[in-house]
Structures are given as C-alpha cells and as structure tokens.
Amino acid sequence: MHPSILTVGEKDFFAKLPYQIRYGTGFTVEFAADVSEAQNWIEVRPPDILMVQAGLEQSLDLCRWLKQQTPLSWIYCILVEDRAQLIAEKKRASWDWELDTTATALEEAADAYVWLPEDNLNLEDSTQPITRLLLAHIQVGLRKVKKYRDLLQTNNVLSTIAYIDPLTELSNRRALESNLVRQIRTSRNYETPLSALMLDVDYFKVVNDTYGHLIGDRILQLLSSRLRYNLRSQDIPFRYGGEEFVILLHNTDCQDALVVARRLQQIVSGQMFVIDNTLSIPITISIGTSCLRASDDSEGVQLLARADEYLLQAKAAGRNCIINCND
C-alpha cells in the first residue's frame, strides 16, 4: 500500500506544487478543494500526510481540528504558505518576523510550515531548495507515520496475546471481563436478552491423576475445539480458569440458553475424546445457565455469580447435569 498525501487548496495551489509531489511515484496524491471536503475525506480514508494551502479559508481550523481528533492526530500536517502579501512581507521584513510567523503557524497545530517562493521558480527541478524542503517534510511525515503504525501493530499483537488463553486459544478471563461489559450495554440498549453458560469438566482431577497433566491439557484443547465449532458466530466461549469455561449467548433468553446447554452437553458426552490410537477418554460436563436481569450490575458480576451457583448445584446433583436459571 502506497503512502498517501491529501492536498487541500484551490486548483492554482496544486499547480504550484513540485512535479515530484503532484505526480509522485512513491505515494498517491488526492485533492480536496475545501476544508469540508477534506474533513469528509480524512474521516473515511485517512491520508498519511495532509498538505494544506495556507491561503485557503479555514486552513488553520482544519489543522486544529485534525489534532483534536485523537485517532487521527498522527497525520502529518504541512501548511504551505502561498499568500502573496505575506510572501512579499517576508522579503521586506526582518528575520525575527519570519521566525515569529513560522512559530505561530506551528503553535496553531501544523507539524510543518513551508513558504513558497514569490517568483515562479522551476519547481520541476528537484535541486531547488523549496522542492527539496517540501520533499524532506514529506519524508519526515512518512517516517513518523511508519513508526506510529509499527507501534500500533505491536500493541495490537500484545493486546491479542493478553486476551488469549495460550493452551486452548480461546479468549481468557480478562477478555471476558471486557467483553461482558459491552455485551450487557448492547443488550440493554437494544432490549435484547443475554445469557451466560458456565460449564466445568466433570472429574477432571481424576483425568489428571490417572493420565497426567499433558493428557489433561489435551482434553481441554479438544473440548475447546468442540465448543468453538458448535456455537453461533456471535456466541463467544471463554476459558474462565482451570477446567471451567464461560459462554456468552447473544440475543438468547433462558429457555433458548437451556437448549444450547443440552446440545453442548450431548456434543461433549456423545463422542469419546481421542488422544491417540491407543487412548480414548469419555468426558462429561456440568453446566449452569444464567440470564441478564434488569437489576444486575453493568459489569456482569451478578450474572456470572448466578451461573456459578447453578453450576455448583449441577455438580452436587451428580454431574453431567444442567441447572437452568428459569428466569
């Protein structure tokens, strides 16, 4: 994917830019005629670099707006001064006036402030200082954007690692806590039901004591696969801890949750867990179901507590059982 530049200004402004920018082969260049069009473009397809005509109405407002948008503030904003009166004043004024004008532009939110020459120099010549300066700012901006995107990718990888259980490759308890808050908010906003299943592998300690922890780990992996591939795409399984799992059932009331629980119980107990050619182990699960109530807290603590309570009742009832909330 080529880096992208969005130039914002009138047609004669675009014509003033060096050939290497207008028709650069190392990046794509798009054009917006005014601030409103530029904002719409940025929100839909953010460019790497924004190059704004200083003489355009509300040009500084665009730079300020960009830096106020936290998700977009990484875009490198180059303000190009083309106003004839200011360029003429620059020739007559002192060095301090030029520095003060440049500093003001940068303080206002531009990342770079570049003066176009008063006369029509040959900007097709890449050795011209103004051409070199503009191209250099583009390179600075692209380096900044690359570092940002590399950091974002690293953070995304780390976030994924932090929310995935390494053994089962299911989402972990930390992910459940985060996801449950969003699910409850969605359920209440759209007035749709939400249910939770909490399940536990029956007599899992016996499996570990009899066959060893490596076999126990393999059982959990196989169980996770059965859960993952026998749920709807919007229903999310989590490894809650040890041999306990939680499943959030979107848009599912208590009676439908019981149907899902029975189906999963049959899927687990109906077929042996094959470890290798010589070892197959029968496994059953106990399940407690719970449905979101209007009085429940927004973090899901009470919802999970009820599912856990019903799970304990299922285990006490002899295991390979389901206790439904019946709300």
Disulfide bonds with the S-S distance in Angstrom:
Cys254-Cys291 2.35
Cys254-Cys325 1.94
